[in-house]
């Protein structure tokens, strides 16, 4: 019997045994990946719809002309500066999340708490910037179902026929507020979850468990939100 067991152990440890199974993933982490995959399909559908309308339209608002303000500082002359700041803030929050996960692997409670707090601040800051941008666009007359008159839209277009300005601007506004709002909802949800995790960290919940796996799971969601913003930024602000 002992000889048989030894032979089995030898087979498992041979170079051809295949190593660790790729399916040996913790249940909660796997479910998070399934959720993110389904959410990716939703965002993809919205962005594909935007692309289809954008490239089939005779005219379309120019991003560098629409997004050239820094709310509270200047209304024009600074194309894409403010959204660049927003993007930098969100990317940096992803970096702090990486550092939180890394600290969790070392079971360093203080470091995990600090980096999670920094991530929360980054998320709130991004949401605040987005609120300022929405407020400015609303002040300019852009909103769901409400945009300026055609003659007031000329400065937002490069070429095209004036007769198509109103329709194109309406489609642009509806899609912009829908997609960025949907993404903002994800960021807000992530911030709330991060706060819950942060409270548990301070309470020593994960320290008692001997694992900060929950921080890693939440980190997957936060990185996904950041990645989606890269595509939103590309579609709306660059293309």
Secondary structure, DSSP 8 states (H G I E B T S, - for coil): -HHHHHHHHHHHTSTTS--S-TT---HHHHHHHHHHHHHHHHHHHHHHHHHHHHHHSS----HHHHS--BTTTBSSS-TTHHHHHHHHHHHHHHHHHHHHHHHHHTT-HHHHHHHHHHHHHHHHHHHHHHHHHHHHHHHTT-BTTB---GGGSGGG-SSS-GGGHHHHHHHHHHHHHHHHHHHHHHHHHHHHHHHHHHHHHHHTHHHHHT--HHHHHHHHHHHHHHHHHHHHIIIIII-
